[in-house]
Amino acid sequence: MSRLAEVFFDVLRLPGPRAPAAQAQLELAFDHLIADGQHLALHRLLLARHSADARSGVLEAVAKDFAGRLLAKAAETPAPGTGILVALLLLRSELGAAAPMERVPQWHRQAMAGFDAEQSLLLYNTMFGQRHFLRNVAELKQALPELDWVAQWRQHGLKKLQTYLFYWPRGADASRLAELLEFLQKDGNRPAPDVNFDDFVDVVRRVLQTGQAGGEENPGAALHRNTSRVLAVAREYGLRRLGLGGRRLRLAISISGQLRGYVPALASWRKHLLPGVAADFYVHAWKQVGRSGSEPFRRFLPFEGEAFLAAYREQCMKMGYPDFVARYPGLFKTLSASGETSEAHLSAVYGTDKVVLEDDADARFAGWSNSRKMHYKIGQAQSLIDASGREYDLVLRIRPDKAMRLLTGSWADMLGVVGDGKHLLADGAMGMHYGNLMIGDQVALGTPAAMRSYAAAYADAIALEGQGLVSANTFLRGHVSLARQCFLHQIGVGKFPALFGGLLGAAPLSSREIQQELDRDAQGRSDPVDRILLAAVARDLAAR
């Protein structure tokens, strides 16, 4: 079934008009896939591709091509089967108000208790492209206080209820949830060994005590709703209003990991992020800047010039990459050397002496995943801030290659949101995805104490490994581990009020440098391959 779903999407993505026979085959496959309420292969793959790139338009494409068939299937019976209903719920933002979509809320409420864990994980995702799932979540929240939680536990177990518990509506009647807690505390009702169980019970207690699980609030939402007002208020006025005495807000900026396009990213921060604050930089990065590889199949290559890139790909593919590298040793030696930086250089760029570089090729980092390196570096950069002895109003952790286009909230308003030490603002607010708690992992802003807790994700994982606690191990995961850390410290995470650009790549090797190294490598040889490459570089230089 999963293979049929993969073929379906591969054919769907083919460019150009579709032949009638191909369209007919696609429609048969679609009918077969949505009718299956057990495997949901199409639904899983649809959400996975949407999650990988919310801008891909995959939900929109499927709705555009198959809305008529899906809606007709839904209208055939008083209540559609699980496969059809789940498809309607995944695509409801695209299907709009077409009949019989007005009946979807009723069908949803009727089917909710019967959804198994996997079906539930598909429908209530608020991390990536959340507008597609807001109505699903709203209807879930309405139903949760009336849900028979004990029956749900018996029928579907922990995973489904973990997801549901995250969306507990703040202040709702929790008597049915109290029944579940009483049931779980009785001997014999604990499931087979599961490290999630104690954590789940702890969150149930938190809901009963505080009225929320932690996922209800988005403290950054108000900043987005009031963008026009925020932009109209002078920063100086806002700072006085919050009692800073008219002085500039003191900000520590934590820079960690691979630097990549750090120079243009910093320029965008100076223009859009840093005016009006007194900022100090703390850098704990890798010596290797982090350029793209030079294998010819890569989409982005570390060389300048369109003509050279085309010639490079063609000749490298013909010759084979290892032989090509051996043929041009000077070119690739210069490429490797230019892919490194120094502490002195970074001190000059960032205007700070708080810079530490490490070599991730060192033996002590052998076998480390990129995610583990990221969390380790976040903690190390925070340690530089802590060791400085300086006092700050806020700490900002940001990827060094993250471009900034517009700050849509004032620093005063952000301080007002996170100043209680119980909230952070990140590039992605805390949300659920496939049952995993997630936050954006490229930007975070909070008080020094809150950011100290956030940045301790790696150290805490090391300390707690082997203690039988959920997610307490050194297999750290992007988005998930930082969200878990904040949740355990009862820190809410909202959306940082800004428009960000993309992640910027490291500066490529210039056409002039390429020409110089090719000339050296071709001395005494100058065969057709050399002449093709040098001619291409010459065209790039002439086009400047």
Rosetta blueprint (number, residue, H / E / L):
1 M L
2 S H
3 R H
4 L H
5 A H
6 E H
7 V H
8 F H
9 F H
10 D H
11 V H
12 L H
13 R L
14 L L
15 P L
16 G L
17 P L
18 R L
19 A L
20 P H
21 A H
22 A H
23 Q H
24 A H
25 Q H
26 L H
27 E H
28 L H
29 A H
30 F H
31 D H
32 H H
33 L H
34 I H
35 A H
36 D L
37 G L
38 Q L
39 H L
40 L L
41 A H
42 L H
43 H H
44 R H
45 L H
46 L H
47 L H
48 A H
49 R H
50 H H
51 S H
52 A H
53 D L
54 A L
55 R L
56 S L
57 G L
58 V H
59 L H
60 E H
61 A H
62 V H
63 A H
64 K H
65 D H
66 F H
67 A H
68 G H
69 R H
70 L H
71 L H
72 A H
73 K H
74 A H
75 A H
76 E L
77 T L
78 P L
79 A L
80 P L
81 G L
82 T H
83 G H
84 I H
85 L H
86 V H
87 A H
88 L H
89 L H
90 L H
91 L L
92 R H
93 S H
94 E H
95 L H
96 G L
97 A L
98 A L
99 A L
100 P L
101 M H
102 E H
103 R H
104 V H
105 P H
106 Q H
107 W H
108 H H
109 R H
110 Q H
111 A H
112 M H
113 A L
114 G L
115 F L
116 D L
117 A H
118 E H
119 Q H
120 S H
121 L H
122 L H
123 L H
124 Y L
125 N L
126 T L
127 M L
128 F L
129 G L
130 Q H
131 R H
132 H H
133 F L
134 L H
135 R H
136 N H
137 V H
138 A H
139 E H
140 L H
141 K H
142 Q H
143 A H
144 L H
145 P H
146 E H
147 L L
148 D L
149 W H
150 V H
151 A H
152 Q H
153 W H
154 R H
155 Q H
156 H H
157 G L
158 L H
159 K H
160 K H
161 L H
162 Q H
163 T H
164 Y H
165 L H
166 F H
167 Y L
168 W L
169 P L
170 R L
171 G L
172 A L
173 D L
174 A L
175 S H
176 R H
177 L H
178 A H
179 E H
180 L H
181 L H
182 E H
183 F H
184 L H
185 Q L
186 K L
187 D L
188 G L
189 N L
190 R L
191 P L
192 A L
193 P L
194 D L
195 V L
196 N H
197 F H
198 D H
199 D H
200 F H
201 V H
202 D H
203 V H
204 V H
205 R H
206 R H
207 V H
208 L H
209 Q H
210 T H
211 G L
212 Q L
213 A L
214 G L
215 G L
216 E L
217 E L
218 N L
219 P L
220 G L
221 A H
222 A H
223 L H
224 H H
225 R H
226 N L
227 T H
228 S H
229 R H
230 V H
231 L H
232 A H
233 V L
234 A L
235 R H
236 E H
237 Y H
238 G H
239 L H
240 R H
241 R H
242 L L
243 G L
244 L L
245 G L
246 G L
247 R L
248 R L
249 L E
250 R E
251 L E
252 A E
253 I E
254 S E
255 I E
256 S E
257 G E
258 Q L
259 L L
260 R L
261 G L
262 Y H
263 V H
264 P H
265 A H
266 L H
267 A H
268 S H
269 W H
270 R H
271 K H
272 H H
273 L L
274 L L
275 P L
276 G L
277 V E
278 A E
279 A E
280 D E
281 F E
282 Y E
283 V E
284 H E
285 A E
286 W E
287 K L
288 Q E
289 V L
290 G L
291 R L
292 S L
293 G L
294 S L
295 E L
296 P L
297 F L
298 R L
299 R L
300 F L
301 L L
302 P L
303 F E
304 E L
305 G L
306 E H
307 A H
308 F H
309 L H
310 A H
311 A H
312 Y H
313 R H
314 E H
315 Q H
316 C H
317 M H
318 K H
319 M H
320 G L
321 Y H
322 P H
323 D H
324 F H
325 V H
326 A H
327 R H
328 Y L
329 P H
330 G H
331 L H
332 F H
333 K H
334 T H
335 L H
336 S H
337 A H
338 S H
339 G L
340 E E
341 T L
342 S L
343 E H
344 A H
345 H H
346 L H
347 S H
348 A H
349 V H
350 Y H
351 G L
352 T L
353 D L
354 K L
355 V E
356 V E
357 L E
358 E E
359 D L
360 D L
361 A L
362 D L
363 A H
364 R H
365 F H
366 A L
367 G L
368 W L
369 S L
370 N H
371 S H
372 R H
373 K H
374 M H
375 H H
376 Y H
377 K H
378 I H
379 G H
380 Q H
381 A H
382 Q H
383 S H
384 L H
385 I H
386 D H
387 A H
388 S H
389 G L
390 R L
391 E L
392 Y L
393 D L
394 L E
395 V E
396 L E
397 R E
398 I E
399 R L
400 P L
401 D L
402 K E
403 A E
404 M E
405 R E
406 L E
407 L E
408 T L
409 G L
410 S L
411 W H
412 A H
413 D H
414 M H
415 L H
416 G H
417 V H
418 V H
419 G L
420 D L
421 G L
422 K L
423 H E
424 L E
425 L E
426 A E
427 D L
428 G L
429 A L
430 M L
431 G E
432 M E
433 H E
434 Y L
435 G L
436 N E
437 L E
438 M E
439 I L
440 G L
441 D L
442 Q L
443 V E
444 A E
445 L E
446 G E
447 T L
448 P H
449 A H
450 A H
451 M H
452 R H
453 S H
454 Y H
455 A H
456 A L
457 A H
458 Y H
459 A H
460 D H
461 A H
462 I H
463 A H
464 L H
465 E L
466 G L
467 Q L
468 G L
469 L L
470 V L
471 S L
472 A L
473 N L
474 T L
475 F L
476 L L
477 R L
478 G L
479 H L
480 V H
481 S H
482 L H
483 A H
484 R H
485 Q H
486 C H
487 F H
488 L H
489 H L
490 Q L
491 I L
492 G E
493 V E
494 G E
495 K E
496 F L
497 P L
498 A E
499 L E
500 F E
501 G E
502 G E
503 L E
504 L L
505 G L
506 A L
507 A L
508 P L
509 L E
510 S L
511 S H
512 R H
513 E H
514 I H
515 Q H
516 Q H
517 E H
518 L H
519 D H
520 R H
521 D H
522 A H
523 Q L
524 G L
525 R L
526 S L
527 D L
528 P H
529 V H
530 D H
531 R H
532 I H
533 L H
534 L H
535 A H
536 A H
537 V H
538 A H
539 R H
540 D H
541 L H
542 A H
543 A L
544 R L
